[in-house]
Amino acid sequence: MRKILCAFVALIALTADAKVVLPKFFSDNMVLQQQTECYIWGKGEPGSKVIISTSWDKKSHSVPVNKDGHFGVKVTTPKAGGPYFIGFKDRDYVQLNNVMIGEVWICSGQSNMEMQMKGFKQQPVEGTTEELLHCQDANLRLFTVKRRASLTPEWDVTGQWNEANSASVRDFSATAYYFGKALRSTLNVPVGLIVTSWGGSACEAWMAPEWLKAFPKVKQTITEEDVKKLQQRCPTALYNGQLKPLIGFAMRGAIWYQGEDNVPRYDFYAPLLKAMVEGWRSDWKQGNFPFYYCQIAPYDYSLIQWKGSEYLREQQAKAESMIDNARMAVLMDAGLEYGIHPRKKRQAGERLAILALSNTYQMKGLPDFAVYKEVAFQNDTAVVSFDRSKEWVYFEHGTTSKNFEVAGADKVFHPASKVWVSRNRVYVVCKEVKTPVAVRYAFKDWADGDLMHDGLPVSSFRTDNWEPAPTTTSKGTGDYNNPK
């Protein structure tokens, strides 16, 4: 009798668990990528079938649930529009409502991507009050992945889709919001943003173990204790906890704002970022999807006992030429000397949007970021030229700049005594250096960048490749929200 009762209880439990279970990002208010095959997956009773119906084409798909309790199907999406619904029928019926079809972007990184419109404590985002009065948009949908570090890959995340309004935008990534808002107003289609980020996270944390084998400086054997201790700085922990569950969700591309944590390990950041992007693309199986990222903004890193962020910015600039279909947004004019979290998040988001609109959506007429090309030395004058500079370079606050330095063969840099612009060239003279061999622009932790092109800043740069002087830095364990 006891065995029969136990079997009956087990049957009730099995029946109770038979209802379709979907990852949190398949839910009401979601956005699916337009004009593609979107993979939809979930869990059900092993051996059963799930009927999936899509209202935009009135089609149904009978999908088997495998022995492990998983199912998946590809559905073809139309041009942008909605709202639609998606139905899931097994023993019960589950319906996702208010589903839009449009453009979907993954938004990832560390604190400057995570930083919400409301800011951090005593660290506001510029313009938030005014923006919250005008941010309501039913066709801009927002999803934030809750923080989770994991030793092994997770199946699901915690979060929910919301329409943009003052409450949802206030708690959403400011950089991602401004990016999405610019896409919405320009493309006039629904836009879905999925933010998966964690303040202070290392680039290595967003990578699978096999991608890190090429980097001997990165610890390969990870334990549960490492995850508990290091959390967002533990290699692979955020890939497992916050990225892996999303992989396969159809999207247009990704934006990225990260690098501050890697300042003490700047020397291999460019190949590391390249490996991360190539790994994401391999896992997603959507080809070389666009990847747009922010160069970290200037900040006085001595406040957290670090030094050398200019070399990390240099690595980020190098990565642009190393990674196919990737571009970098420069923030040299949008930093904060005493704060690692700049207030100017509109600039970050809109500059990422400029890159996406120009390069992914082929919109004409938008400005571009000029880049350092080469230097020529004419007696005591260094002549610096630029690529992507059809509109010529200029200085933001007048006809000259205090951000240039010059060195001779002794490798000692002195502030330039005279700097001027002609067309797309900058001319630099230093009275202490009669025979210059190297020039640097804003090449230090903190600088208020003033070299511009077509309304956009030019990255800090150096014309030499000299090894930096040895420095003593921390290992990346500072509290960025409360720098000491």
N, C-alpha and C positions, 0 to 999 in steps of 0.2 A: 504493500500500500504506500509505504514511504517513497519507494522508487517511482511509482506512478505519479505521486504528488510532485516530486522533484522534476519529473519530465514535463508535467503540465505547467509548472512554474517557469521552466526553461522555455517552453513553447510560447508562453505569454510574453516573456522578456524578448524573445526573438521577434515576435510580431510587433511589439512596441518599438523595437529598434529598426523596423523595416522601412520607416518613412525616409524619403530621400533627404540626405544631408548634403548641403552645398557649402563650399568655402564662403567666408563672409563677404568677399568682393563680388559674388554672384547674389545679388539681392535687389530689393526695391531701389529705385532711383539711380541704378547703375548706368554707365555709358559703355557701349560696345563700339569697337573700331569699325568705321564704315567701309563698305566695298571690299571685304576680305572674307576669309574663312576663319571664324572665331571658334576656338576650341572651348567647349563647356564641359566641366567634369564635376563629379560628386561621388557620394557613397550610397549604396542601397543594399538590399538583401542579396547575398550571393546566389547566383543561379536564376534570379528573376530578370524581368525586363522593365525598363523605364521608357515611357512614351514622352518624348519632348516635343512640344509644339511651339511654333514661333508665329506671332500674329502678323508680322510684316509681310510674310509670304504665304501664310495659312498652311504651312507644311508641318507634318509630324514625322518624327524619327523614332523608330523602335530600337532601343539600345540595350544590349545585354549587360548585366552586372557580373563581373568576373568572380572567380572563387575567393578573391581577397576582398570583395565587397566594393570594388571601384568600377565606375563607368565613365565614358567620355564620348563626345560627339562633336563634329565640326559642323557649324551652321554658317550659311552664306548670308552676309549682311548687305543691305542695299545702300543707296546714298543716304547721307545724313538726314535724320528726321525723327519722328516719334510724337508722342509717347506710344510705346508698344508694350506687350506683355510676353512672358515666356512661361509655359506650363510644364510641370513635371508630374507624371501620373504613374504610380505603382499601386500599392494598396490604398494610398491616400492621394490627394492632389495638392501640389504646392504651386503657387503662381507668383511670379515676380512682376510687379507693376511699375508703371512710370519709367520704363526702360527707354533710353534714348540711344540713337545711333549717331556717332560723330567721330571726333578725334580724341584719342587716349594717349596720355604721356605718363611715364614713370618718373618720379622726382625723388632723387636720393642724395645722400651725403651726411654731413655732420651738423653742428649746431646752426650754422648760417643757412642751411636748408630747412632745418627743423624749426628755427625761430618763428614763432607765431606772429600774426598781425598785432596781437596785444603786447608783444615783446617779452623779454625776461624781466625779472624783478629789477627795478631801477635802470633798465636798459630798454628804452622804447624804440619802436619803429616809426620813422618819420612819416607823417601824414595819415596815421591810422584813424584818428577821429574823423577827419573829413571823408576818408574812404568808406568807413562803415556806414555813413549816411547814404551812400549811393551804390552799394555793392550787390544789392539783390538782383539775382539773375537765375531764373529757373533752368536755364540751359547750360549753366556752369556747375558741374557736379564735383564734389570733393570727398576724398577718402584718405584717412590717415591711419597708417599701420601702427599699432601700439608697439612700444619697445619690447623686444624679446631677444635675448642671447641664448643660443642653444648649441650643445655639443653635437647633436645629430640633426639632419634636415627635418623640419616641421611640415605638416600637411596644410595647415591653415594659419590664419592670422586673426588678430582681433581688430575690429574697426567697422565703420558703416558709411554708406554713401549718404551725402547730404546735398541738397540744393544750396547754392550760394545765397546767404543772407547775413545780416549783421552778426548773428550768433555763431553760425558755422564758420564764417570768414575770420572772425576774431580769434578763433582757436585753430586756425589753419596756417600752414607755412606761408609767410609773407612773400618770399621769393617765388614760390610756386604759384601763389594766387596772382601776382602781377604778370607772370608768364601766361597763365591761362586766360586772364582777362584780356590781354593783348591779342591772343589767338581768337578769342570769341568775337571781339569787336571787328577784327580784320577779316576773318574767314566766314563769319556769320553762320556757324554750325555749332551744335552742342559740343562741349569740351569736357572730358573727364580727366581728372588729375588724381593719381595715386601716389601719396607721399610715404616713402619708407626711409626713415632717417633716424639718427641718434647723435646727439651732441657729444663731441669728443671722440667720435668713432674713427678708427684707423682705416685706411684704404684696404689693408690686409684683411680686416674683419668682413668685408663684403665679397671675399673671394673663396672659391672652392679649394680644398687642399691640394689637388693636383696642379692647379694653376700656380701655386706658390713654390713648387719644387725647383723652379728656375732661380729662386732667390734664397741663397744659403743663409743670409742674415735673418731670415724669418723662421721662427720656431715652428717645427712641423708636427711634433708629437703633442697633441692637445688633450688635456684631461678635464673632467668635470670641475676640478678645483681651479684650473686656469680660467674657465668660463665664469665661475663665481667671482673670482678675484679681479679679472681684467674686464669682464663684461664686453662693452662696446669696443674695446681695444684688443680683444682676443682674436687672433686669426681665425677666420671662417665662421665665427659665432653669429654674426649678423646675416651672412649669406644663408646659414641654416635657419635662423629664426625669423628673418624679415624679408628675405628675397626669394629663397627657394620656393615658398608656397605660391608666389606670384608668377613664377616662370611658366609660360604657356598662355598667359592672358594676353590676347591680341592687343597690340598697341602700335602707335606710330613711331615712337622713339623715346629717348631718355634724356633728362637733364640732371646735372650733377654739380654740387657745391660742396667741396671737401678739399682738405689738404693741410689745414692747420695742425692737426695731430701728427702729420708726417714731416713737419719741419725738422725735427732732430734726425730724421732719416731721409733727408731730401735727395741724397746722392743717387738713389735708384728709383725715384718716383715716376719718371717718364716711362721706363719700361714696365714698371709695376702697373700703372694706369692702363697701359696698352694691353697687358695680359688680362686685366680685369674686364675691359671692354670686350676683348675677343672672347673671353669666357662667357660673359653674359650673352653675346650674340650666338655663340655655339649652343648654349643651353636653350635659348628662346626659339631657335630655328626660324627666324624671320629675316635671314640674310644680314647684311651690314646696315642695320637700322641706324638712323642718325643719333649721334651722341654729342650733346652740347654742354659745356661746363664753364663754371666761373673760375677765373684765376683768383686766388685769395687776395683780399684787399690789404693795403698797408696797415700796420699796427706796430706799436713799440713792444716787441716781444721780451724785452728786458724786464717788463712788469711780471712775467711769469718765469723769469730766469732762463729764457731761451734766446737764441740769436741765429740769424742766417736765413730768415724767411725769403729774402731776395733770391736765394738759390733754389728754393722750392718753387717760387714764381717762374724762375728760368726753366726749371724742369717741366712745369705745366705748359709753358710756351713751346718747348721742344716737342711735347707729346702731340701737339696739334698737327705737326708734320709726320708723325709716326703712326697715327691712327687714321685709318680710312674713314671718310664721312664723319669727321669730328671737327668741331670748331670751338674756340675759346672766347668767352666774354671777359673783357678787361675792366677792372674796377679800381684803377690807380687813383681816380679822383673821388672815390666813394668810400674811403677807409675812415678809421677813427683812431687817432693816435693813442688814446688811453683805453680803448675798448676793442676786444677781439670780435665783437658783434656789431658791425656797422649798422647805423640807423637807415641808411639809404638802400632799402630793399627793393624799392621801385626800380632803381637803376639796374640792379642785378636781374630781376625778373624780365624787365622790358628788353634788356640787351640780349638775354637768352632768346626771347621771342623774335628779335630782329634776325638772329642767326637762323632760327627755325623757318621763319617766313621767307627769308631770302633763299635759303639752300634746300629746304625740304618742300616748301609750297611754291617756290619759284616766283615769288612776288618781286616785281621790279621797282627800282627807285629808292630802296632803302640804303642807308649808309653802311660802311664796312670798317673793320678795324685795320688801320695801317700797321705794318710790322717792320722792324729794323731789317735792313738788307745788307749794308756794308759800310765801311769807312775808308776814306782816302785821306792821306796826310800831305798837305801842301805847305812846306816849310813849318811855321809854328801853328798852322790851322788844321784842325780836324774837320773833315766834311762828311757828315753822316747822311746816308740816303735810305729810302724806305720803299717797300713794296705795298701794293694795294692802296696807293695814295694819289689817286687821280685828282682829288680836290685839294691836294697839298696840305702840309702840316702847318700848325700854328700853335701859339701859346695862349692858354686860356685867360691869363690875367695881365696881358700886356704884350710887349715886343721882345721880351727876354725871359730867361728862367734861371733859378738858382739851384736846379736839380742836376746839373752836369758837373762831372769831375774829369780830370785829365791826369795821366801818368806818363812818365818817360820810361827809359830802360831800367831805372831803379825800382819800378813797380810801386812807387809811392804816389798816391792820388792826392790832388789838390783841387779845391773848388775852381771852376772856370771863372775867369775874370771878364769874359765877353762871350755872349751867345746870341746868335740871331738866325733868322729863318729866311730862306729864299726858295720859293716854289716848294718842292718836296725834299729839301735838304736843310739840315741844321748845321751851322758853322760854329765851331767851338775853339776858343783861344784861352790859354792860361799863362799869365805872365811868369809864373814860377817854372813852367815847362817849355823850354824853347824848342825841344825836339820831341813832340808827343808820339807815343806808340799805342796808346789805349784811351778809350773814352767810356764813361759809364753815365747812364741816366737813371736817376731815382733808384739806384741800386743799393738799397739799404732796407732795414725792417720798416721804418716809418718814412714816408714821403708823401707830400701832397702833390700828386701827379698833375702836371699842367701842360704836357705835350699832347696835342689833340689833332684829330683828323675828322672832318665832316661831323662834328658833334660828339665824337667818341674818343676816349683816351687811348694813348699808345702804351703798351706794356713797358715796364722797366727793362733795361737791357744793358749789356756790356759788350764791348768789341774784343775783349781779351778772353782767354780761357785759363787764366792762372788759378792755381789751387788756392782755396781760401785758407786763411790762417786757422790753426787748430782752435776750437772753442770747447768749453765745457757746457753741456746742456743736460736738462733732465731727460727722462726716458718717456715722456709723454703721459704723465699721470696728473697733470694739473687740473684744477677745477675751473673750467672755462667760464662758467656762469658767475664765479666769484674769484677772479684772478687776484693773487696775492703779490 
